[in-house]
Structures are given as C-alpha cells and as structure tokens.
Amino acid sequence: MLGVTVRLMSDGELARLEVLRDLDQKRLTTETASQLLRLKRRQVFRLLKAYRIEGPTGLISKRRGRRSNRRKPEALRRTVLTIIRQWYWDFGPTLAAEKLREDHGIALGRETLRQWMIESGLWRDRKQRKRIHQPRPRRDCVGELVQVDGSEHWWFEDRGPQCTLLVFVDDATGRLMHLQFVESESTFAYFHAARAYLEAWGKPVAFYSDKHGVFRVNHPGALGGDGMTQFGRALHALNIDIICANSSPAKGRVERANKTLQSGGCRNPGGRQRPPPGFHRRLQRAFCQGAGE
C-alpha cells in the first residue's frame, strides 16, 4: 500500500490556490488576480508557473519546517540554561535576562529566554500557574466573626422548588451557628435570619460576607444616601461591622460548609424553615474545632 503524504496549507495559501485555479482556467484576468492577491503581475506569473508545474504543493512556503535564520545556536542555549540553573534558578525571565547581560555579557531577548526556560521546566507560563491564597488565621473567640452566605440549590430535589439556604458559620470554630431556608437571597430574608441568630447567640463583632447587593452598594453611580444598604444601616445601628471578602477563598469556611451541606443530604421534605433534627450535631462532631486551635 502506497504511503499518503499530507501537506498543510495556511489560510493565505488556500486563498491563493483558489485565485490561481480560476486564473489558470481563465475565469479571471491577470489584473483581477493581481488585485485579489495584492501582488505585482510578475509575482502572479511566478506563482502561476509554480502551480502549473507542482500543483497546490508549489504554493506552500519552502521555509516551513526549516530552522529560522535568526535561531540562536544550540550551544548558546545550553550555556544560558546552565548559568540560570546554577545562579538564577528562582529568577523570572526579565530579571534573568538583565543579569545575563550585565554579569555574563550575554545579550538575549526576554521572550526568547522565557521560551527556553518554559521548555526546560525553569519557568511556568501564566496559564500553568495556580493562584495561591494565603490562609487567613481564625479569630480567637467564638462569635467574634461570623461568616454568612446564601447557597441556592435544589435542596428538596424534585419535592419542591429551588430555594436558598442562608448559612451562618463561626470563624473561630467552623461551627454552624444558624441555617435557614428562604425563597431567595434578599434583604428581608437576611433580616429574619440575622434576627434569629442574634436572639440565639447575641451580637458578633462583625459579619463576613461576599459583595452581594444586600451587604454593600454596588452601583458606583449612586449619588444619594450614606453609602450603606438597608441591611448595613441596621447592623451599623447595632454596632456590628460588615466585612466584604474580595474572593470566595477568603471566606472559605462558609463556602466549604455550603458544599458539605449540598453533598451531605441537608434534606427536609416536611418543612422549609430549618434542616432536619440532629443535623447540626452530626455536622459539628465531624467538622468543628475548638477556638484558638
């Protein structure tokens, strides 16, 4: 069986092929082909000659697959990577290129050095890096900081509509302080849940939340008012602060609690206000820790 050779063509080369095929079959004039290809008449005749002799393969660039004339010598590449491994292994490409030029007399482009370092495993591309968030230490006392969040989910599976579970988690211990099902994550829902929490546990120093519109004004064009939401003014009157996290990992305790509740079967087919009896105790035994640990 004869082997099949596959030759790749760029979009520009395919466009040239269509024009030259029409020109060869006299469906186009030389002047029209020159305008379509944006080439001089002599260049069009040169391409047409290559097409008639070699076919579509004659339109493929002869430089494809060959080494670039500007490619650096392999010996220089090995020397540079050896120096970086020995002296600048923790440097980025920009700083490493400066040090090579200043201390070793090797002038090298930053992008060339970056590609060499990525290929040799000395540097990771931005897409390959994982963003690491520094863990925030827990507060020292129970009730000092309470993380709050709403988790929209099919909590009752097909036995009821989709709703939201408001979750209050103590920052010091990870304890679930209050859970309440509501129709949506609204201001009045948080009013009712916050009142139930305050009646059961008293006032915290602060609530730690996301940047939902319940907790802060998200319209930069707002001209009137004092810059606080209704919920924020109510907490301000009670001398309770609101801290809005800049990212989800910053309030990781309540985010992890939401995932645990969604996967752990917080199911209550008989009602919509509270989780099943004994659910809190099972979860506290599994995940909570003492304050200050």
GUVEXTOR-854135 format. One line per 3 residues: number of its first residue (from 1); for each residue x, y, z negated of N, C-alpha, C. Coordinates in nm, 3 decimals. Each point is the difference from the previous one (the first is absolute). Example, Ala and Ser with C-alpha at 12.3 -4.5 7.8 and 13.67 -1.06 7.14 Angstrom:
1 = 1.319/-0.569/-0.780/-0.089/0.119/0.000/0.090/0.120/0.000 ~ -0.035/0.105/0.072/0.082/0.119/-0.006/-0.077/0.109/-0.073
***
This chain:
1 = 0.086/-0.119/0.000/-0.086/0.119/0.000/0.089/0.123/0.000 ~ -0.028/0.094/0.092/0.082/0.119/0.010/-0.031/0.096/-0.114 ~ 0.107/0.065/-0.050/-0.018/0.097/-0.107/-0.063/0.128/0.052
4 = -0.071/0.068/-0.089/-0.067/0.124/0.034/0.072/0.114/-0.068 ~ 0.042/0.100/0.076/0.068/0.116/-0.055/-0.100/0.113/-0.020 ~ -0.003/0.054/-0.121/-0.093/0.107/-0.033/0.079/0.130/-0.011
7 = -0.037/0.100/0.076/0.065/0.131/-0.004/-0.102/0.102/-0.051 ~ 0.039/0.076/-0.098/-0.088/0.100/-0.060/0.017/0.133/0.071 ~ -0.111/0.070/0.019/0.001/0.131/0.062/-0.065/0.101/-0.094
10 = 0.054/0.119/-0.003/-0.057/0.107/-0.080/-0.123/0.057/0.070 ~ -0.074/0.085/-0.072/-0.119/0.062/0.060/0.038/0.087/0.119 ~ 0.113/0.071/-0.011/0.043/0.083/0.112/0.036/-0.081/0.122
13 = 0.064/-0.115/-0.021/0.037/-0.086/0.111/-0.123/-0.063/0.066 ~ -0.101/-0.033/-0.081/-0.124/-0.053/0.057/-0.072/0.106/0.083 ~ 0.003/0.124/-0.049/-0.062/0.108/0.078/0.073/0.021/0.132
16 = 0.134/-0.008/-0.003/0.076/0.011/0.126/-0.034/-0.114/0.096 ~ -0.018/-0.120/-0.056/-0.031/-0.115/0.084/-0.131/0.021/0.076 ~ -0.102/0.053/-0.067/-0.128/0.022/0.067/0.014/0.103/0.112
19 = 0.073/0.108/-0.027/0.017/0.104/0.103/0.079/-0.053/0.119 ~ 0.110/-0.070/-0.027/0.084/-0.051/0.109/-0.071/-0.109/0.079 ~ -0.085/-0.079/-0.065/-0.078/-0.101/0.073/-0.096/0.068/0.098
22 = -0.064/0.107/-0.046/-0.091/0.073/0.090/0.078/0.068/0.111 ~ 0.120/0.052/-0.033/0.082/0.064/0.104/0.048/-0.102/0.102 ~ 0.038/-0.119/-0.044/0.048/-0.102/0.091/-0.111/-0.048/0.093
25 = -0.123/0.000/-0.051/-0.114/-0.042/0.082/-0.065/0.117/0.073 ~ 0.070/0.117/-0.002/-0.042/0.120/0.073/-0.135/0.052/-0.046 ~ -0.034/-0.025/-0.125/-0.120/0.063/-0.057/0.031/0.137/-0.058
28 = 0.129/0.031/-0.014/0.044/0.131/-0.049/0.107/0.053/0.094 ~ 0.010/0.132/0.005/0.109/0.063/0.075/0.120/0.019/-0.092 ~ 0.115/0.026/0.061/0.122/0.021/-0.080/-0.014/0.123/-0.088
31 = -0.061/0.106/0.052/-0.016/0.121/-0.079/-0.089/-0.025/-0.122 ~ -0.110/-0.075/0.020/-0.090/-0.029/-0.113/0.070/-0.087/-0.103 ~ 0.077/-0.101/0.045/0.072/-0.086/-0.092/0.104/0.081/-0.079
34 = 0.066/0.096/0.067/0.098/0.083/-0.069/-0.066/0.082/-0.110 ~ -0.119/0.051/0.027/-0.070/0.078/-0.101/-0.045/-0.088/-0.117 ~ -0.049/-0.120/0.030/-0.046/-0.089/-0.107/0.116/-0.047/-0.087
37 = 0.113/-0.030/0.062/0.116/-0.048/-0.075/0.086/0.112/-0.053 ~ -0.024/0.123/0.048/0.079/0.116/-0.040/0.147/-0.021/0.034 ~ 0.024/-0.047/0.123/0.135/-0.025/0.049/0.019/0.064/0.137
40 = 0.126/0.015/0.038/0.031/0.051/0.132/-0.025/-0.110/0.105 ~ -0.008/0.042/0.128/-0.027/-0.095/0.108/0.108/-0.107/0.008 ~ 0.127/0.039/-0.017/0.108/-0.098/0.012/-0.005/-0.103/-0.113
43 = -0.045/0.044/-0.120/-0.013/-0.095/-0.111/-0.116/-0.096/0.024 ~ -0.108/0.050/0.061/-0.113/-0.086/0.032/0.042/-0.106/0.102 ~ 0.077/0.041/0.102/0.045/-0.097/0.101/0.096/-0.102/-0.062
46 = 0.082/0.045/-0.095/0.092/-0.095/-0.066/-0.079/-0.105/-0.078 ~ -0.104/0.043/-0.076/-0.082/-0.096/-0.074/-0.080/-0.090/0.094 ~ -0.048/0.056/0.112/-0.076/-0.080/0.095/0.089/-0.107/0.062
49 = 0.125/0.034/0.028/0.094/-0.099/0.055/0.026/-0.112/-0.101 ~ 0.019/0.036/-0.128/0.022/-0.102/-0.103/-0.123/-0.089/-0.015 ~ -0.120/0.059/0.010/-0.122/-0.078/-0.012/-0.015/-0.097/0.116
52 = 0.035/0.042/0.121/-0.014/-0.089/0.116/0.102/-0.113/-0.002 ~ 0.118/0.024/-0.059/0.103/-0.103/-0.003/-0.020/-0.097/-0.116 ~ -0.023/0.054/-0.120/-0.004/-0.083/-0.122/-0.140/-0.021/-0.056
55 = -0.097/0.075/0.052/-0.133/-0.010/-0.055/-0.012/0.084/-0.128 ~ -0.099/-0.028/-0.085/-0.018/0.077/-0.123/0.123/-0.001/-0.090 ~ 0.082/-0.107/0.006/0.120/-0.006/-0.083/0.097/0.113/0.033
58 = 0.000/0.048/0.122/0.091/0.106/0.038/-0.029/0.133/-0.065 ~ -0.120/0.014/-0.060/-0.036/0.125/-0.067/0.037/0.000/-0.148 ~ 0.044/-0.115/-0.050/0.037/-0.008/-0.142/0.138/0.060/-0.019
61 = 0.015/0.076/-0.106/0.127/0.067/-0.028/0.112/-0.103/-0.017 ~ 0.112/0.024/0.066/0.114/-0.092/-0.009/0.072/0.010/-0.134 ~ -0.028/0.104/-0.077/0.066/0.017/-0.130/-0.068/-0.078/-0.111
64 = -0.118/-0.053/0.027/-0.074/-0.070/-0.105/0.074/-0.127/-0.041 ~ 0.015/-0.017/-0.131/0.067/-0.117/-0.054/0.150/0.014/-0.010 ~ 0.057/0.110/0.050/0.143/0.021/-0.009/0.033/0.089/-0.119
67 = 0.123/-0.006/-0.042/0.045/0.086/-0.108/0.001/0.145/0.046 ~ -0.036/0.089/-0.093/0.003/0.142/0.031/0.144/0.047/0.014 ~ 0.021/0.094/0.090/0.133/0.058/0.017/0.044/0.081/-0.122
70 = -0.096/0.039/-0.083/0.029/0.079/-0.119/0.007/-0.085/-0.127 ~ -0.011/-0.129/0.015/0.003/-0.087/-0.117/0.138/0.000/-0.065 ~ -0.002/0.005/-0.135/0.125/0.003/-0.075/0.067/-0.138/0.006
73 = 0.134/-0.003/-0.007/0.070/-0.129/0.001/-0.037/-0.086/-0.121 ~ -0.002/-0.130/0.019/-0.035/-0.091/-0.109/0.102/0.007/-0.113 ~ 0.127/0.024/0.033/0.103/0.011/-0.105/-0.028/0.119/-0.091
76 = -0.047/0.112/0.058/-0.035/0.117/-0.082/-0.118/-0.032/-0.090 ~ -0.098/-0.072/0.051/-0.117/-0.037/-0.080/0.042/-0.084/-0.120 ~ 0.085/-0.099/0.021/0.044/-0.085/-0.111/0.080/0.081/-0.102
79 = 0.086/0.091/0.047/0.079/0.083/-0.092/-0.089/0.088/-0.085 ~ -0.098/0.063/0.062/-0.090/0.089/-0.073/-0.080/-0.077/-0.105 ~ -0.055/-0.114/0.037/-0.080/-0.079/-0.094/0.086/-0.053/-0.114
82 = 0.126/-0.032/0.027/0.090/-0.045/-0.107/0.026/0.113/-0.099 ~ 0.020/0.121/0.049/0.022/0.116/-0.088/-0.124/0.027/-0.085 ~ -0.116/-0.008/0.062/-0.124/0.027/-0.074/-0.023/-0.106/-0.107
85 = 0.025/-0.126/0.032/-0.018/-0.106/-0.100/0.096/0.018/-0.117 ~ 0.118/0.051/0.027/0.102/0.012/-0.105/-0.018/0.126/-0.085 ~ -0.038/0.114/0.064/-0.001/0.126/-0.072/-0.137/0.066/-0.008
88 = -0.084/-0.018/0.098/-0.124/0.078/0.007/-0.122/-0.091/0.013 ~ 0.001/-0.111/-0.068/-0.109/-0.097/0.013/-0.134/0.054/-0.051 ~ 0.003/0.100/-0.090/-0.124/0.055/-0.055/-0.033/0.137/0.060
91 = 0.066/0.037/0.112/-0.026/0.126/0.066/-0.103/-0.019/0.111 ~ -0.074/0.108/0.027/-0.088/0.001/0.116/0.078/0.031/0.126 ~ -0.061/-0.017/0.117/0.073/0.023/0.126/0.054/0.142/0.015
94 = -0.076/0.100/-0.043/0.044/0.139/0.016/0.125/0.028/-0.081 ~ -0.003/-0.034/-0.129/0.116/0.024/-0.085/0.118/-0.087/0.040 ~ -0.027/-0.124/0.040/0.109/-0.088/0.043/0.068/0.053/0.125
97 = -0.077/0.057/0.093/0.059/0.058/0.121/0.088/0.120/-0.035 ~ -0.042/0.080/-0.098/0.083/0.113/-0.042/0.131/-0.047/-0.062 ~ -0.007/-0.102/-0.085/0.121/-0.051/-0.064/0.094/-0.064/0.101
100 = -0.054/-0.069/0.098/0.085/-0.060/0.104/0.073/0.109/0.079 ~ -0.070/0.109/0.026/0.063/0.107/0.077/0.103/0.077/-0.084 ~ -0.031/0.027/-0.127/0.088/0.081/-0.084/0.120/-0.078/-0.053
103 = -0.023/-0.124/-0.045/0.106/-0.074/-0.069/0.071/-0.102/0.088 ~ -0.062/-0.041/0.110/0.059/-0.105/0.083/0.023/0.043/0.144 ~ -0.041/0.120/0.033/0.021/0.050/0.135/-0.079/-0.072/0.107
106 = -0.115/-0.059/-0.037/-0.083/-0.072/0.097/-0.127/0.081/0.023 ~ -0.012/0.057/0.117/-0.119/0.078/0.035/-0.104/-0.092/0.062 ~ -0.112/-0.012/-0.067/-0.104/-0.093/0.043/-0.135/0.064/-0.022
109 = -0.090/-0.019/0.094/-0.134/0.056/-0.013/-0.077/-0.067/-0.113 ~ -0.084/0.078/-0.065/-0.078/-0.053/-0.112/-0.094/-0.111/0.044 ~ -0.065/0.017/0.115/-0.095/-0.101/0.046/0.071/-0.129/0.040
112 = 0.118/0.013/0.061/0.077/-0.120/0.035/0.039/-0.076/-0.126 ~ 0.047/0.074/-0.100/0.039/-0.065/-0.126/-0.121/-0.062/-0.069 ~ -0.113/0.065/0.007/-0.121/-0.055/-0.063/-0.038/-0.133/0.064
115 = 0.005/-0.008/0.133/-0.033/-0.124/0.068/0.099/-0.111/-0.037 ~ 0.128/0.034/-0.008/0.100/-0.100/-0.039/-0.025/-0.050/-0.142 ~ -0.031/0.090/-0.091/-0.022/-0.037/-0.140/-0.127/-0.086/-0.014
118 = -0.105/0.030/0.078/-0.122/-0.081/-0.006/0.028/-0.140/0.053 ~ 0.072/-0.011/0.111/0.029/-0.131/0.059/0.086/-0.086/-0.092 ~ 0.088/0.064/-0.078/0.088/-0.076/-0.089/-0.057/-0.017/-0.141
121 = -0.121/0.053/-0.024/-0.064/-0.017/-0.130/0.046/0.098/-0.105 ~ 0.071/0.107/0.038/0.046/0.099/-0.097/-0.101/0.112/-0.021 ~ -0.102/0.005/0.079/-0.101/0.105/-0.012/-0.132/-0.056/0.047
124 = -0.108/0.046/-0.065/-0.133/-0.044/0.038/-0.077/0.115/0.063 ~ -0.070/-0.032/0.107/-0.082/0.099/0.066/-0.112/0.045/-0.093 ~ -0.052/0.118/0.026/-0.106/0.054/-0.085/-0.120/-0.094/-0.007
127 = -0.031/-0.067/0.111/-0.114/-0.090/0.002/0.026/-0.126/-0.084 ~ 0.128/-0.033/-0.022/0.033/-0.121/-0.075/0.008/0.025/-0.150 ~ 0.002/0.127/-0.040/0.015/0.031/-0.142/-0.135/-0.010/-0.071
130 = 0.004/-0.043/-0.122/-0.118/-0.004/-0.084/0.008/0.116/-0.099 ~ -0.110/0.073/-0.009/-0.003/0.113/-0.092/-0.015/-0.052/-0.142 ~ 0.094/0.038/-0.085/0.002/-0.048/-0.138/-0.045/0.113/-0.092
133 = -0.100/-0.025/-0.081/-0.049/0.098/-0.095/0.058/-0.031/-0.138 ~ 0.058/0.101/-0.062/0.056/-0.018/-0.133/-0.113/-0.024/-0.100 ~ 0.005/-0.108/-0.078/-0.108/-0.027/-0.095/-0.010/0.113/-0.103
136 = -0.123/0.042/-0.025/-0.022/0.102/-0.103/-0.017/-0.070/-0.134 ~ 0.074/0.043/-0.103/-0.012/-0.069/-0.131/-0.140/0.015/-0.058 ~ -0.044/-0.102/-0.070/-0.131/0.004/-0.064/-0.002/0.104/-0.112
139 = -0.118/0.051/-0.031/-0.015/0.089/-0.114/0.014/-0.081/-0.130 ~ 0.030/0.069/-0.107/0.032/-0.069/-0.125/-0.122/-0.044/-0.079 ~ -0.111/0.075/0.011/-0.115/-0.026/-0.086/-0.122/-0.039/0.081
142 = -0.083/-0.085/-0.060/-0.125/-0.040/0.063/-0.093/0.120/0.008 ~ -0.061/0.020/0.115/-0.093/0.111/0.018/0.064/0.132/0.035 ~ 0.132/0.005/0.008/0.066/0.125/0.034/-0.024/0.037/0.146
145 = 0.015/-0.096/0.090/-0.022/0.022/0.142/-0.086/-0.114/0.052 ~ -0.107/0.033/0.071/-0.092/-0.100/0.053/-0.005/0.016/0.151 ~ 0.030/-0.107/0.071/-0.007/0.001/0.145/-0.142/-0.036/0.043
148 = -0.053/0.079/0.094/-0.137/-0.022/0.047/0.001/-0.012/0.151 ~ -0.092/-0.082/0.050/-0.011/-0.018/0.144/-0.131/-0.068/0.031 ~ -0.046/0.018/0.124/-0.120/-0.068/0.046/0.035/-0.102/0.106
151 = -0.057/-0.119/-0.010/0.030/-0.108/0.092/-0.129/-0.042/0.072 ~ -0.009/0.036/0.128/-0.117/-0.036/0.080/0.020/-0.141/0.055 ~ -0.100/-0.085/-0.022/0.017/-0.142/0.035/-0.138/-0.065/0.003
154 = -0.004/-0.119/0.064/-0.123/-0.080/-0.004/0.000/-0.081/-0.130 ~ -0.024/0.068/-0.110/0.013/-0.063/-0.131/-0.103/-0.111/-0.021 ~ -0.114/0.012/0.061/-0.107/-0.100/-0.018/-0.014/-0.090/0.121
157 = 0.107/-0.004/0.083/0.001/-0.082/0.120/-0.125/0.031/0.083 ~ -0.080/-0.101/0.034/-0.120/0.025/0.080/-0.125/0.014/-0.086 ~ 0.018/0.012/-0.133/-0.116/0.011/-0.089/-0.041/0.144/-0.024
160 = 0.076/0.095/0.053/-0.033/0.140/-0.020/0.082/0.086/0.093 ~ -0.029/0.128/0.004/0.073/0.090/0.090/0.141/0.028/-0.050 ~ 0.081/0.058/0.087/0.134/0.039/-0.038/-0.006/0.116/-0.098
163 = 0.084/-0.005/-0.103/0.000/0.105/-0.101/0.143/0.025/-0.048 ~ 0.014/0.088/-0.096/0.131/0.042/-0.050/0.011/-0.033/-0.147 ~ 0.116/-0.050/-0.040/0.029/-0.025/-0.141/0.098/0.106/-0.048
166 = -0.042/0.078/-0.100/0.088/0.099/-0.061/0.081/-0.069/-0.109 ~ 0.132/0.014/0.010/0.092/-0.074/-0.087/0.081/0.100/-0.082 ~ 0.002/-0.019/-0.133/0.081/0.081/-0.091/0.103/-0.093/-0.064
169 = 0.129/0.026/0.022/0.107/-0.086/-0.049/0.092/0.082/-0.088 ~ 0.031/-0.051/-0.119/0.094/0.069/-0.089/0.142/-0.013/0.054 ~ 0.072/0.110/0.008/0.133/-0.001/0.058/0.101/-0.070/-0.089
172 = -0.014/0.010/-0.131/0.101/-0.056/-0.091/-0.006/-0.152/-0.006 ~ -0.119/-0.056/0.007/-0.015/-0.145/-0.018/-0.050/-0.073/0.123 ~ -0.058/0.070/0.098/-0.061/-0.067/0.113/-0.138/-0.056/-0.030
175 = -0.056/0.038/-0.115/-0.130/-0.053/-0.041/-0.112/0.064/0.081 ~ -0.098/-0.082/0.039/-0.121/0.052/0.064/-0.087/0.065/-0.107 ~ -0.011/0.132/0.005/-0.073/0.072/-0.103/-0.149/0.013/0.033
178 = -0.031/0.013/0.130/-0.140/0.018/0.036/-0.018/-0.039/0.147 ~ -0.107/-0.074/0.028/-0.038/-0.037/0.136/-0.147/0.032/0.019 ~ -0.032/0.058/0.115/-0.140/0.035/0.024/-0.030/-0.003/0.148
181 = -0.106/-0.072/0.038/-0.044/-0.003/0.138/-0.084/0.122/0.032 ~ 0.027/0.064/0.115/-0.077/0.115/0.045/-0.024/-0.015/0.150 ~ -0.093/0.079/0.051/-0.030/-0.009/0.143/0.116/0.054/0.084
184 = 0.062/0.108/-0.044/0.111/0.059/0.074/0.089/0.077/-0.096 ~ 0.117/0.037/0.049/0.098/0.072/-0.081/-0.033/0.150/0.006 ~ -0.095/0.041/-0.084/-0.048/0.137/0.003/0.030/0.071/-0.132
187 = -0.024/0.129/-0.001/0.025/0.079/-0.122/-0.089/-0.046/-0.114 ~ -0.129/-0.019/0.028/-0.092/-0.040/-0.108/0.032/-0.141/-0.050 ~ 0.047/-0.088/0.089/0.039/-0.133/-0.044/0.118/0.008/-0.097
190 = 0.097/0.085/0.031/0.113/0.017/-0.092/-0.042/0.070/-0.129 ~ -0.098/0.089/0.007/-0.052/0.061/-0.123/-0.054/-0.106/-0.095 ~ -0.085/-0.089/0.052/-0.060/-0.104/-0.084/0.108/-0.095/-0.053
193 = 0.095/-0.040/0.087/0.104/-0.093/-0.044/0.093/0.065/-0.102 ~ 0.036/0.126/0.022/0.088/0.069/-0.095/-0.069/0.019/-0.134 ~ -0.128/0.029/0.001/-0.072/0.014/-0.127/-0.003/-0.132/-0.076
196 = -0.024/-0.109/0.073/-0.001/-0.131/-0.067/0.139/-0.032/-0.058 ~ 0.104/0.035/0.074/0.135/-0.025/-0.052/0.028/0.083/-0.124 ~ -0.035/0.129/0.002/0.028/0.089/-0.112/-0.078/-0.043/-0.125
199 = -0.123/-0.045/0.019/-0.079/-0.046/-0.115/0.058/-0.127/-0.061 ~ 0.063/-0.083/0.084/0.055/-0.126/-0.051/0.141/0.015/-0.055 ~ 0.084/0.083/0.062/0.142/0.003/-0.035/0.052/0.137/-0.041
202 = -0.077/0.104/0.017/0.049/0.133/-0.034/0.073/0.066/0.115 ~ 0.058/0.118/-0.028/0.062/0.080/0.105/0.144/-0.044/0.025 ~ 0.036/-0.021/0.128/0.141/-0.021/0.034/0.070/0.135/0.019
205 = 0.130/-0.002/0.010/0.072/0.123/0.032/-0.025/0.038/0.145 ~ -0.003/-0.099/0.090/-0.019/0.029/0.142/-0.056/-0.121/0.071 ~ -0.069/0.028/0.112/-0.041/-0.102/0.095/0.095/0.005/0.120
208 = 0.039/-0.117/0.048/0.093/-0.010/0.113/-0.078/-0.058/0.117 ~ -0.012/0.077/0.108/-0.089/-0.040/0.111/0.069/0.024/0.133 ~ -0.072/-0.034/0.107/0.047/0.034/0.134/-0.049/0.141/0.033
211 = 0.012/0.037/0.129/-0.038/0.135/0.041/-0.140/0.005/0.060 ~ -0.088/-0.079/-0.056/-0.139/0.000/0.044/-0.062/0.137/-0.027 ~ -0.099/0.036/0.079/-0.065/0.129/-0.015/-0.070/0.020/-0.133
214 = -0.023/-0.108/-0.073/-0.059/0.014/-0.133/0.097/0.067/-0.096 ~ 0.130/-0.024/0.019/0.100/0.042/-0.098/0.071/0.129/0.037 ~ 0.005/0.035/0.127/0.068/0.124/0.038/-0.063/0.057/0.126
217 = 0.019/0.130/0.021/-0.052/0.068/0.118/0.092/-0.029/0.116 ~ -0.050/-0.067/0.103/0.082/-0.041/0.114/-0.017/0.090/0.121 ~ -0.072/0.111/-0.015/-0.021/0.093/0.112/0.091/0.120/-0.019
220 = 0.109/0.011/0.076/0.092/0.113/-0.018/-0.063/0.133/0.033 ~ -0.109/0.001/0.078/-0.064/0.126/0.037/-0.102/0.049/-0.100 ~ -0.017/-0.071/-0.111/-0.098/0.042/-0.100/0.044/0.133/-0.063
223 = -0.088/0.100/0.007/0.035/0.133/-0.048/-0.053/0.029/-0.139 ~ -0.116/-0.053/-0.032/-0.060/0.028/-0.130/0.029/-0.106/-0.102 ~ -0.046/0.025/-0.123/0.015/-0.097/-0.107/0.133/0.011/-0.071
226 = 0.018/-0.089/-0.096/0.121/0.001/-0.084/0.100/-0.108/0.040 ~ -0.020/-0.065/0.115/0.094/-0.102/0.044/-0.022/-0.136/-0.061 ~ -0.108/-0.017/-0.077/-0.029/-0.128/-0.063/-0.135/-0.053/0.048
229 = -0.014/-0.130/0.000/-0.126/-0.063/0.034/-0.092/0.000/-0.121 ~ -0.124/-0.043/0.018/-0.093/-0.009/-0.114/0.053/-0.096/-0.105 ~ 0.051/-0.113/0.045/0.056/-0.097/-0.094/0.123/0.058/-0.070
232 = 0.082/0.073/0.074/0.118/0.060/-0.060/-0.035/0.105/-0.103 ~ -0.103/0.082/0.026/-0.041/0.101/-0.098/-0.055/-0.065/-0.126 ~ -0.073/-0.110/0.016/-0.054/-0.069/-0.118/0.113/-0.055/-0.088
235 = 0.102/-0.060/0.064/0.112/-0.052/-0.078/0.083/0.113/-0.060 ~ 0.012/0.112/0.072/0.074/0.115/-0.053/-0.068/0.054/-0.126 ~ -0.134/0.000/0.001/-0.073/0.045/-0.120/0.024/-0.093/-0.118
238 = 0.030/-0.128/0.029/0.029/-0.097/-0.106/0.149/-0.008/-0.031 ~ 0.081/0.086/0.064/0.146/0.001/-0.019/0.063/-0.133/0.043 ~ -0.048/-0.054/0.113/0.055/-0.121/0.059/0.058/0.037/0.136
241 = 0.123/-0.036/0.023/0.067/0.033/0.126/-0.033/-0.103/0.107 ~ 0.015/0.041/0.128/-0.009/-0.090/0.114/0.133/0.004/0.072 ~ 0.060/-0.117/0.019/0.124/-0.013/0.075/-0.031/-0.076/0.128
244 = 0.024/0.060/0.116/-0.028/-0.063/0.129/0.128/-0.062/0.055 ~ -0.001/-0.128/0.025/0.118/-0.071/0.050/0.022/0.034/0.146 ~ 0.127/0.001/0.041/0.035/0.028/0.138/-0.004/-0.124/0.088
247 = -0.007/-0.120/-0.059/-0.002/-0.124/0.077/-0.071/-0.108/-0.080 ~ -0.042/-0.104/0.070/-0.067/-0.111/-0.069/0.093/-0.074/-0.097 ~ 0.129/-0.026/0.036/0.088/-0.068/-0.096/0.020/0.077/-0.129
250 = -0.020/0.133/0.001/0.018/0.077/-0.122/-0.102/-0.038/-0.106 ~ -0.119/-0.040/0.043/-0.102/-0.048/-0.095/-0.020/-0.150/0.020 ~ 0.112/-0.070/-0.002/-0.002/-0.141/0.035/-0.079/-0.088/-0.094
253 = -0.013/0.040/-0.127/-0.072/-0.087/-0.094/-0.147/-0.013/0.037 ~ -0.063/0.111/0.032/-0.140/-0.008/0.036/-0.017/-0.059/0.140 ~ 0.098/0.021/0.090/-0.008/-0.062/0.132/0.010/-0.152/-0.011
256 = 0.093/-0.048/-0.082/0.012/-0.146/-0.020/-0.123/-0.056/-0.069 ~ -0.057/0.078/-0.091/-0.123/-0.046/-0.066/-0.112/-0.015/0.101 ~ -0.010/0.093/0.096/-0.103/-0.012/0.103/0.016/-0.128/0.081
259 = 0.124/-0.030/0.038/0.023/-0.123/0.077/-0.034/-0.124/-0.082 ~ 0.037/0.003/-0.129/-0.031/-0.114/-0.086/-0.150/-0.018/-0.015 ~ -0.072/0.110/-0.016/-0.144/-0.009/-0.016/-0.068/-0.048/0.128
262 = 0.050/0.045/0.114/-0.060/-0.043/0.126/0.025/-0.147/0.029 ~ 0.116/-0.049/-0.036/0.033/-0.140/0.028/-0.036/-0.092/-0.115 ~ -0.023/0.057/-0.118/-0.022/-0.085/-0.118/-0.144/-0.027/-0.032
265 = -0.091/0.044/0.086/-0.139/-0.037/-0.022/-0.071/0.083/-0.103 ~ 0.012/0.133/0.011/-0.079/0.087/-0.089/-0.141/0.004/0.056 ~ -0.073/-0.108/-0.018/-0.132/-0.015/0.061/-0.109/0.009/-0.108
268 = -0.104/0.074/0.030/-0.108/0.016/-0.095/-0.133/0.006/0.074 ~ -0.051/-0.116/0.042/-0.121/0.001/0.082/-0.123/0.048/-0.075 ~ 0.005/0.004/-0.133/-0.120/0.039/-0.074/-0.014/0.148/-0.022
271 = 0.102/0.081/0.017/-0.010/0.143/-0.028/0.108/0.075/0.072 ~ -0.005/0.134/-0.010/0.094/0.079/0.078/0.077/0.099/-0.086 ~ -0.016/0.000/-0.130/0.065/0.101/-0.082/0.128/-0.050/-0.066
274 = 0.010/-0.124/-0.037/0.116/-0.049/-0.072/0.043/-0.136/0.057 ~ 0.131/-0.035/-0.009/0.045/-0.133/0.039/-0.056/-0.107/-0.093 ~ 0.018/-0.128/0.033/-0.056/-0.108/-0.080/0.056/-0.001/-0.142
277 = -0.075/-0.053/-0.097/0.047/-0.009/-0.139/0.127/-0.085/-0.009 ~ 0.095/0.044/-0.083/0.125/-0.073/-0.018/0.104/0.025/0.105 ~ -0.037/0.075/0.106/0.095/0.025/0.108/0.118/0.083/-0.049
280 = -0.029/0.104/-0.079/0.107/0.085/-0.052/0.100/-0.081/-0.081 ~ -0.049/-0.085/-0.089/0.090/-0.075/-0.090/0.092/-0.092/0.079 ~ -0.052/-0.067/0.101/0.084/-0.089/0.080/0.110/0.078/0.072
283 = -0.037/0.116/0.054/0.098/0.079/0.073/0.104/0.062/-0.093 ~ -0.042/0.044/-0.118/0.096/0.061/-0.094/0.103/-0.104/-0.044 ~ -0.044/-0.122/-0.027/0.095/-0.103/-0.044/0.102/-0.030/0.109
286 = -0.041/0.012/0.126/0.089/-0.038/0.109/0.098/0.110/0.038 ~ -0.040/0.127/-0.012/0.082/0.105/0.062/0.045/0.111/-0.095 ~ -0.056/0.013/-0.116/0.033/0.115/-0.085/0.128/-0.024/-0.078
289 = 0.061/0.110/-0.043/0.118/-0.004/-0.085/-0.011/0.107/-0.105 ~ 0.084/-0.008/-0.102/-0.005/0.098/-0.108/0.057/0.133/0.042 ~ -0.045/0.106/-0.066/0.050/0.134/0.031/0.149/0.009/-0.034
292 = 0.078/0.065/0.089/0.141/0.019/-0.023/0.087/-0.115/0.042 ~ -0.058/-0.109/0.051/0.080/-0.116/0.043/0.059/0.023/0.138
***
